[in-house]
Amino acid sequence: MSDTPRDVRDPGSSARAAIRAVASGFTEFEHPSADPAAPAGRGGPDGPLGWRGYGASRDRARERTGESESVVCGTGRIGGGTGTRGDDTAGAEAVLISFEFGYLGGSLGAQTGDRIAAAYEHARAHRLPLVSLIATGGSRMQEGMVALSQLQRVARESVLTRRAGVPQLAVLRDPATGGGWATLGAGADVVLALPGAQVAFAGSRVRPRDADPAAYTAEGQHAAGHIDQIVEQELLGAALGRWLTLLTGGSGSPAPPPQALPPRDASSAPPSHNRSSGSPQALPAGASPPDSVGGDAQAVPLSGQEAVARARSAQRPRAAAYLDDYFDWREEVRGDRCGGVDEGMLCGFGRHGGRTVAYAAQTGTATRPAGFRTAARLIRTADRLGIPVLTLIDTPGAANDAEAEGAGAGPAIAEVFAAVAEAAVPVTSLLIGEGGSGGALALAAPDRLWVTPDSYFSVIAPELAAAILKRPEHETAATADELMLRPQDVVRLGIARAVVVPRVGASRSDAA
């Protein structure tokens, strides 16, 4: 490992500069090993391997940076006040671990492990979120396996902290490579990165010569679903404040279902011969109106075919409109952490009614395995942190092409079913459009599902059912009726609690 640092005159390069950029009132932990005369690592001045010149390298690093190790740890206040987007963020007191790249390339040695472990222990003992500001080249070569074994130690501390329900955030500075990325970085609940940062497990000197350079950047890792957000340096403090507000702001009570939204252009909504201006739609003879949340009973489809047409209408609001209406503000997480991203699955955390709600929302496309895995990751993270979950269901079904099957469609759907079933926090679900078989049902809470008037839920699409039954095309409408897929049917079958309806002029959900 080289001990040649970057230009330490760069104000953003040092550990303390990184802390000052995001936190106030920083108080550093006291470390027994901070004495300059203390042995380097284990085994004396030249470390556990007796590496020739190692002690001298540490002395030079200390003189150059003013630090006695490659990390600076302590507590500080991050966030607070009103952000530039009008989002009120309380922020939080947090434990910070900041890497000093000027000290032997920010490498992890035995004493680095001591400091990081102590920081994790403090975070758990005081229930403070932990924020890592990572700039490291990896494990310290001069300490050999003693240094490498610190990764196991850090991983264990991260797992214990996760089990304790304490949030972990990582900021990937430049570079974030090797074991620091594979433990503190990739193991965090939320991962942010600075633009252009080098992010990879393989350091720059050990990569194949023909490797695509883009794969080793923050942007490449973000595209692959390993990083949640790329944030400019000057916006990082505000971003961390928002995230800390979100991840520490949960409650045990369920999220209320959103109010149904009217079509974007009501005049172009699918026609219904039962709809009359200023009056609710009539129900079929002998039928009782479904329960509703908020407002008076509104138009529900008379036939299965109408239900399908309304759910597929281009005028029907999609997930983004519901999320924008429901949340005061929100932040997205990205990717399944396995190299996959599904742009048709929106996941993240937002503020609603003064508290945090996590969300996983389908956008009307066939959900791919990466989308299901991202939703499962979101639900499990929310469950660990005690944050209630809202799911918005809208898909014709799971993607069924050969690529999707090869990427593990079945196992990915199983992950979501399991995440919902295992969640100790309440999960609230709203069907806002198409409910296509198991790909939709996976996101549905068994006991807290609501449906909108412009939706349907079915074991299979009526066209496919007719084809399987070898019925002529003109019998598709009758097949849709037989499937009992209308929103009011789903309520009567006991699958959903109620049909939620839009209230004219309402811009925010106040459903209970």
Secondary structure, DSSP 4 states (H G I P E B T S, - for coil): -------TTSTTTSHHHHHHHH-EEEEEPP-GGGSTTS-SSSSSTTTTTT-TTHHHHHHHHHHHHS-SSSEEEEEEEE--SB-TTS-B---EEEEEEEE-TTTGGG-B-HHHHHHHHHHHHHHHHHT--EEEEEEE--B-GGGHHHHHTHHHHHHHHHHHHHHTT--EEEEEEEEEETHHIIIIITTSSEEEE-TT-BEESS-TTSS-TT--GGGGBHHHHHHTTS-SEE--GGGHHHHHHHHHHHHT---SSPPPPPPPPPPSSGGGSPP-TT-BTTBPPPPPTTPPPPPEESSS-----SSHHHHHHHHT-TTS--HHHHHHHH-SEEEEE---SSS---TTEEEEEEEETTEEEEEEEE-SSPBPHHHHHHHHHHHHHHHHHT--EEEEEEES-B--SHHHHHTTHHHHHHHHHHHHHH-SS-EEEEEEEEEEHHHHHTTS-SSSEEE-TT-EEESS-HHHHHHHTT--GGGHHHHHHHTT-SHHHHHHTTSSSEEE---TT--S----
